[in-house]
Amino acid sequence: MKPRRKSRQVIVGKVPIGGDAPITVQSMTNTKTEDIAATVHQILQLEEA
């Protein structure tokens, strides 16, 4: 695996990006929010991915 390139860390909102910050992933669910069980299930699947 190729080594990561050294970069400068910046803060976007409350999220550090670059430098030694961990990779950040943002996602959304596509279930109806009224369907709590399906929404929680989808969130748990995203967490495992």
PyMOL Python script that loads the backbone (N, CA, C, O; Angstrom):
from pymol import cmd

cmd.read_pdbstr("""\
ATOM      1  N   MET A   1       0.845  -1.168   0.000  1.00  0.00           N
ATOM      2  CA  MET A   1       0.000   0.000   0.000  1.00  0.00           C
ATOM      3  C   MET A   1       0.898   1.241   0.000  1.00  0.00           C
ATOM      4  O   MET A   1       1.919   1.284   0.687  1.00  0.00           O
ATOM      5  N   LYS A   2       0.509   2.218  -0.762  1.00  0.00           N
ATOM      6  CA  LYS A   2       1.273   3.458  -0.858  1.00  0.00           C
ATOM      7  C   LYS A   2       1.121   4.266   0.435  1.00  0.00           C
ATOM      8  O   LYS A   2       0.012   4.378   0.958  1.00  0.00           O
ATOM      9  N   PRO A   3       2.224   4.833   0.962  1.00  0.00           N
ATOM     10  CA  PRO A   3       2.111   5.629   2.194  1.00  0.00           C
ATOM     11  C   PRO A   3       1.297   6.902   1.955  1.00  0.00           C
ATOM     12  O   PRO A   3       1.293   7.465   0.860  1.00  0.00           O
ATOM     13  N   ARG A   4       0.607   7.336   3.015  1.00  0.00           N
ATOM     14  CA  ARG A   4      -0.204   8.552   2.906  1.00  0.00           C
ATOM     15  C   ARG A   4       0.685   9.776   2.773  1.00  0.00           C
ATOM     16  O   ARG A   4       1.749   9.860   3.385  1.00  0.00           O
ATOM     17  N   ARG A   5       0.235  10.716   1.970  1.00  0.00           N
ATOM     18  CA  ARG A   5       0.956  11.964   1.781  1.00  0.00           C
ATOM     19  C   ARG A   5       0.718  12.851   2.992  1.00  0.00           C
ATOM     20  O   ARG A   5      -0.408  12.946   3.481  1.00  0.00           O
ATOM     21  N   LYS A   6       1.768  13.500   3.478  1.00  0.00           N
ATOM     22  CA  LYS A   6       1.660  14.403   4.628  1.00  0.00           C
ATOM     23  C   LYS A   6       0.792  15.593   4.219  1.00  0.00           C
ATOM     24  O   LYS A   6       1.012  16.179   3.159  1.00  0.00           O
ATOM     25  N   SER A   7      -0.181  15.952   5.036  1.00  0.00           N
ATOM     26  CA  SER A   7      -1.041  17.096   4.727  1.00  0.00           C
ATOM     27  C   SER A   7      -1.270  17.930   5.980  1.00  0.00           C
ATOM     28  O   SER A   7      -0.988  17.502   7.100  1.00  0.00           O
ATOM     29  N   ARG A   8      -1.777  19.106   5.762  1.00  0.00           N
ATOM     30  CA  ARG A   8      -2.052  20.038   6.853  1.00  0.00           C
ATOM     31  C   ARG A   8      -3.493  19.821   7.309  1.00  0.00           C
ATOM     32  O   ARG A   8      -4.382  19.629   6.480  1.00  0.00           O
ATOM     33  N   GLN A   9      -3.726  19.850   8.610  1.00  0.00           N
ATOM     34  CA  GLN A   9      -5.071  19.647   9.134  1.00  0.00           C
ATOM     35  C   GLN A   9      -5.839  20.961   9.141  1.00  0.00           C
ATOM     36  O   GLN A   9      -5.316  22.000   9.543  1.00  0.00           O
ATOM     37  N   VAL A  10      -7.097  20.898   8.687  1.00  0.00           N
ATOM     38  CA  VAL A  10      -8.008  22.039   8.759  1.00  0.00           C
ATOM     39  C   VAL A  10      -9.263  21.582   9.485  1.00  0.00           C
ATOM     40  O   VAL A  10      -9.558  20.388   9.536  1.00  0.00           O
ATOM     41  N   ILE A  11      -9.992  22.524  10.041  1.00  0.00           N
ATOM     42  CA  ILE A  11     -11.237  22.221  10.746  1.00  0.00           C
ATOM     43  C   ILE A  11     -12.391  22.795   9.924  1.00  0.00           C
ATOM     44  O   ILE A  11     -12.402  23.984   9.605  1.00  0.00           O
ATOM     45  N   VAL A  12     -13.352  21.952   9.587  1.00  0.00           N
ATOM     46  CA  VAL A  12     -14.551  22.383   8.874  1.00  0.00           C
ATOM     47  C   VAL A  12     -15.716  22.159   9.824  1.00  0.00           C
ATOM     48  O   VAL A  12     -16.101  21.018  10.080  1.00  0.00           O
ATOM     49  N   GLY A  13     -16.277  23.244  10.346  1.00  0.00           N
ATOM     50  CA  GLY A  13     -17.279  23.118  11.404  1.00  0.00           C
ATOM     51  C   GLY A  13     -16.590  22.576  12.636  1.00  0.00           C
ATOM     52  O   GLY A  13     -15.718  23.233  13.204  1.00  0.00           O
ATOM     53  N   LYS A  14     -16.974  21.381  13.054  1.00  0.00           N
ATOM     54  CA  LYS A  14     -16.331  20.725  14.202  1.00  0.00           C
ATOM     55  C   LYS A  14     -15.537  19.495  13.757  1.00  0.00           C
ATOM     56  O   LYS A  14     -15.104  18.700  14.591  1.00  0.00           O
ATOM     57  N   VAL A  15     -15.344  19.338  12.437  1.00  0.00           N
ATOM     58  CA  VAL A  15     -14.727  18.126  11.902  1.00  0.00           C
ATOM     59  C   VAL A  15     -13.305  18.405  11.420  1.00  0.00           C
ATOM     60  O   VAL A  15     -13.109  19.208  10.508  1.00  0.00           O
ATOM     61  N   PRO A  16     -12.299  17.739  12.030  1.00  0.00           N
ATOM     62  CA  PRO A  16     -10.925  17.892  11.535  1.00  0.00           C
ATOM     63  C   PRO A  16     -10.731  17.076  10.258  1.00  0.00           C
ATOM     64  O   PRO A  16     -11.163  15.926  10.173  1.00  0.00           O
ATOM     65  N   ILE A  17     -10.077  17.681   9.270  1.00  0.00           N
ATOM     66  CA  ILE A  17      -9.819  17.018   7.994  1.00  0.00           C
ATOM     67  C   ILE A  17      -8.338  17.164   7.670  1.00  0.00           C
ATOM     68  O   ILE A  17      -7.770  18.246   7.813  1.00  0.00           O
ATOM     69  N   GLY A  18      -7.712  16.067   7.232  1.00  0.00           N
ATOM     70  CA  GLY A  18      -6.300  16.094   6.862  1.00  0.00           C
ATOM     71  C   GLY A  18      -5.408  15.856   8.059  1.00  0.00           C
ATOM     72  O   GLY A  18      -5.885  15.544   9.151  1.00  0.00           O
ATOM     73  N   GLY A  19      -4.108  16.004   7.851  1.00  0.00           N
ATOM     74  CA  GLY A  19      -3.146  15.762   8.927  1.00  0.00           C
ATOM     75  C   GLY A  19      -3.269  14.342   9.445  1.00  0.00           C
ATOM     76  O   GLY A  19      -3.333  13.397   8.659  1.00  0.00           O
ATOM     77  N   ASP A  20      -3.302  14.185  10.748  1.00  0.00           N
ATOM     78  CA  ASP A  20      -3.430  12.861  11.361  1.00  0.00           C
ATOM     79  C   ASP A  20      -4.870  12.528  11.739  1.00  0.00           C
ATOM     80  O   ASP A  20      -5.113  11.543  12.436  1.00  0.00           O
ATOM     81  N   ALA A  21      -5.838  13.346  11.282  1.00  0.00           N
ATOM     82  CA  ALA A  21      -7.244  13.107  11.615  1.00  0.00           C
ATOM     83  C   ALA A  21      -7.724  11.820  10.946  1.00  0.00           C
ATOM     84  O   ALA A  21      -7.306  11.514   9.829  1.00  0.00           O
ATOM     85  N   PRO A  22      -8.594  11.065  11.615  1.00  0.00           N
ATOM     86  CA  PRO A  22      -9.134   9.860  10.982  1.00  0.00           C
ATOM     87  C   PRO A  22     -10.037  10.242   9.810  1.00  0.00           C
ATOM     88  O   PRO A  22     -10.557  11.357   9.755  1.00  0.00           O
ATOM     89  N   ILE A  23     -10.218   9.317   8.881  1.00  0.00           N
ATOM     90  CA  ILE A  23     -11.082   9.573   7.734  1.00  0.00           C
ATOM     91  C   ILE A  23     -12.516   9.716   8.226  1.00  0.00           C
ATOM     92  O   ILE A  23     -12.988   8.902   9.020  1.00  0.00           O
ATOM     93  N   THR A  24     -13.204  10.746   7.759  1.00  0.00           N
ATOM     94  CA  THR A  24     -14.573  11.027   8.172  1.00  0.00           C
ATOM     95  C   THR A  24     -15.525  10.694   7.031  1.00  0.00           C
ATOM     96  O   THR A  24     -15.283  11.061   5.881  1.00  0.00           O
ATOM     97  N   VAL A  25     -16.614   9.993   7.357  1.00  0.00           N
ATOM     98  CA  VAL A  25     -17.615   9.626   6.366  1.00  0.00           C
ATOM     99  C   VAL A  25     -18.961  10.135   6.849  1.00  0.00           C
ATOM    100  O   VAL A  25     -19.320   9.965   8.014  1.00  0.00           O
ATOM    101  N   GLN A  26     -19.705  10.761   5.945  1.00  0.00           N
ATOM    102  CA  GLN A  26     -21.047  11.234   6.276  1.00  0.00           C
ATOM    103  C   GLN A  26     -22.038  10.460   5.420  1.00  0.00           C
ATOM    104  O   GLN A  26     -21.762  10.177   4.254  1.00  0.00           O
ATOM    105  N   SER A  27     -23.178  10.119   5.981  1.00  0.00           N
ATOM    106  CA  SER A  27     -24.172   9.365   5.240  1.00  0.00           C
ATOM    107  C   SER A  27     -25.571   9.778   5.678  1.00  0.00           C
ATOM    108  O   SER A  27     -25.745  10.518   6.646  1.00  0.00           O
ATOM    109  N   MET A  28     -26.555   9.286   4.949  1.00  0.00           N
ATOM    110  CA  MET A  28     -27.959   9.545   5.279  1.00  0.00           C
ATOM    111  C   MET A  28     -28.723   8.227   5.171  1.00  0.00           C
ATOM    112  O   MET A  28     -28.308   7.312   4.460  1.00  0.00           O
ATOM    113  N   THR A  29     -29.830   8.149   5.878  1.00  0.00           N
ATOM    114  CA  THR A  29     -30.707   6.991   5.723  1.00  0.00           C
ATOM    115  C   THR A  29     -31.738   7.322   4.652  1.00  0.00           C
ATOM    116  O   THR A  29     -31.987   8.493   4.365  1.00  0.00           O
ATOM    117  N   ASN A  30     -32.335   6.292   4.063  1.00  0.00           N
ATOM    118  CA  ASN A  30     -33.387   6.532   3.073  1.00  0.00           C
ATOM    119  C   ASN A  30     -34.691   5.857   3.487  1.00  0.00           C
ATOM    120  O   ASN A  30     -35.504   5.481   2.643  1.00  0.00           O
ATOM    121  N   THR A  31     -34.878   5.709   4.804  1.00  0.00           N
ATOM    122  CA  THR A  31     -36.109   5.134   5.338  1.00  0.00           C
ATOM    123  C   THR A  31     -37.001   6.259   5.845  1.00  0.00           C
ATOM    124  O   THR A  31     -36.544   7.380   6.064  1.00  0.00           O
ATOM    125  N   LYS A  32     -38.267   5.947   6.026  1.00  0.00           N
ATOM    126  CA  LYS A  32     -39.165   6.924   6.646  1.00  0.00           C
ATOM    127  C   LYS A  32     -38.786   7.021   8.120  1.00  0.00           C
ATOM    128  O   LYS A  32     -38.644   6.003   8.797  1.00  0.00           O
ATOM    129  N   THR A  33     -38.624   8.244   8.617  1.00  0.00           N
ATOM    130  CA  THR A  33     -38.184   8.408  10.003  1.00  0.00           C
ATOM    131  C   THR A  33     -39.222   7.897  10.996  1.00  0.00           C
ATOM    132  O   THR A  33     -38.889   7.621  12.148  1.00  0.00           O
ATOM    133  N   GLU A  34     -40.474   7.767  10.565  1.00  0.00           N
ATOM    134  CA  GLU A  34     -41.504   7.212  11.453  1.00  0.00           C
ATOM    135  C   GLU A  34     -41.262   5.722  11.697  1.00  0.00           C
ATOM    136  O   GLU A  34     -41.686   5.181  12.718  1.00  0.00           O
ATOM    137  N   ASP A  35     -40.575   5.055  10.750  1.00  0.00           N
ATOM    138  CA  ASP A  35     -40.278   3.629  10.872  1.00  0.00           C
ATOM    139  C   ASP A  35     -38.958   3.484  11.634  1.00  0.00           C
ATOM    140  O   ASP A  35     -37.891   3.303  11.046  1.00  0.00           O
ATOM    141  N   ILE A  36     -39.068   3.570  12.952  1.00  0.00           N
ATOM    142  CA  ILE A  36     -37.881   3.595  13.813  1.00  0.00           C
ATOM    143  C   ILE A  36     -37.047   2.328  13.647  1.00  0.00           C
ATOM    144  O   ILE A  36     -35.822   2.408  13.565  1.00  0.00           O
ATOM    145  N   ALA A  37     -37.685   1.169  13.597  1.00  0.00           N
ATOM    146  CA  ALA A  37     -36.940  -0.092  13.496  1.00  0.00           C
ATOM    147  C   ALA A  37     -36.110  -0.141  12.213  1.00  0.00           C
ATOM    148  O   ALA A  37     -34.941  -0.526  12.248  1.00  0.00           O
ATOM    149  N   ALA A  38     -36.704   0.246  11.084  1.00  0.00           N
ATOM    150  CA  ALA A  38     -35.978   0.219   9.808  1.00  0.00           C
ATOM    151  C   ALA A  38     -34.848   1.243   9.798  1.00  0.00           C
ATOM    152  O   ALA A  38     -33.770   0.975   9.268  1.00  0.00           O
ATOM    153  N   THR A  39     -35.092   2.412  10.383  1.00  0.00           N
ATOM    154  CA  THR A  39     -34.067   3.452  10.430  1.00  0.00           C
ATOM    155  C   THR A  39     -32.893   3.010  11.290  1.00  0.00           C
ATOM    156  O   THR A  39     -31.739   3.176  10.895  1.00  0.00           O
ATOM    157  N   VAL A  40     -33.176   2.448  12.465  1.00  0.00           N
ATOM    158  CA  VAL A  40     -32.108   1.961  13.343  1.00  0.00           C
ATOM    159  C   VAL A  40     -31.342   0.833  12.654  1.00  0.00           C
ATOM    160  O   VAL A  40     -30.114   0.782  12.726  1.00  0.00           O
ATOM    161  N   HIS A  41     -32.059  -0.067  11.989  1.00  0.00           N
ATOM    162  CA  HIS A  41     -31.406  -1.170  11.275  1.00  0.00           C
ATOM    163  C   HIS A  41     -30.444  -0.628  10.215  1.00  0.00           C
ATOM    164  O   HIS A  41     -29.318  -1.111  10.089  1.00  0.00           O
ATOM    165  N   GLN A  42     -30.886   0.366   9.462  1.00  0.00           N
ATOM    166  CA  GLN A  42     -30.038   0.938   8.419  1.00  0.00           C
ATOM    167  C   GLN A  42     -28.817   1.649   9.015  1.00  0.00           C
ATOM    168  O   GLN A  42     -27.720   1.560   8.464  1.00  0.00           O
ATOM    169  N   ILE A  43     -29.002   2.343  10.122  1.00  0.00           N
ATOM    170  CA  ILE A  43     -27.876   3.014  10.793  1.00  0.00           C
ATOM    171  C   ILE A  43     -26.853   1.983  11.255  1.00  0.00           C
ATOM    172  O   ILE A  43     -25.650   2.195  11.104  1.00  0.00           O
ATOM    173  N   LEU A  44     -27.318   0.870  11.816  1.00  0.00           N
ATOM    174  CA  LEU A  44     -26.401  -0.179  12.269  1.00  0.00           C
ATOM    175  C   LEU A  44     -25.650  -0.804  11.096  1.00  0.00           C
ATOM    176  O   LEU A  44     -24.473  -1.142  11.223  1.00  0.00           O
ATOM    177  N   GLN A  45     -26.327  -0.962   9.947  1.00  0.00           N
ATOM    178  CA  GLN A  45     -25.654  -1.478   8.754  1.00  0.00           C
ATOM    179  C   GLN A  45     -24.569  -0.509   8.287  1.00  0.00           C
ATOM    180  O   GLN A  45     -23.482  -0.937   7.898  1.00  0.00           O
ATOM    181  N   LEU A  46     -24.855   0.785   8.322  1.00  0.00           N
ATOM    182  CA  LEU A  46     -23.859   1.788   7.930  1.00  0.00           C
ATOM    183  C   LEU A  46     -22.657   1.748   8.862  1.00  0.00           C
ATOM    184  O   LEU A  46     -21.515   1.891   8.426  1.00  0.00           O
ATOM    185  N   GLU A  47     -22.924   1.551  10.149  1.00  0.00           N
ATOM    186  CA  GLU A  47     -21.845   1.506  11.130  1.00  0.00           C
ATOM    187  C   GLU A  47     -20.911   0.322  10.872  1.00  0.00           C
ATOM    188  O   GLU A  47     -19.700   0.429  11.063  1.00  0.00           O
ATOM    189  N   GLU A  48     -21.475  -0.801  10.438  1.00  0.00           N
ATOM    190  CA  GLU A  48     -20.675  -1.999  10.188  1.00  0.00           C
ATOM    191  C   GLU A  48     -19.890  -1.931   8.882  1.00  0.00           C
ATOM    192  O   GLU A  48     -18.890  -2.631   8.722  1.00  0.00           O
ATOM    193  N   ALA A  49     -20.336  -1.092   7.946  1.00  0.00           N
ATOM    194  CA  ALA A  49     -19.692  -1.025   6.612  1.00  0.00           C
ATOM    195  C   ALA A  49     -18.290  -0.481   6.680  1.00  0.00           C
ATOM    196  O   ALA A  49     -17.623  -0.364   5.652  1.00  0.00           O
TER     197      ALA A  49
END
""", "prot")
cmd.dss("prot")
cmd.show_as("cartoon", "prot")
cmd.util.cbc("prot")
cmd.orient("prot")
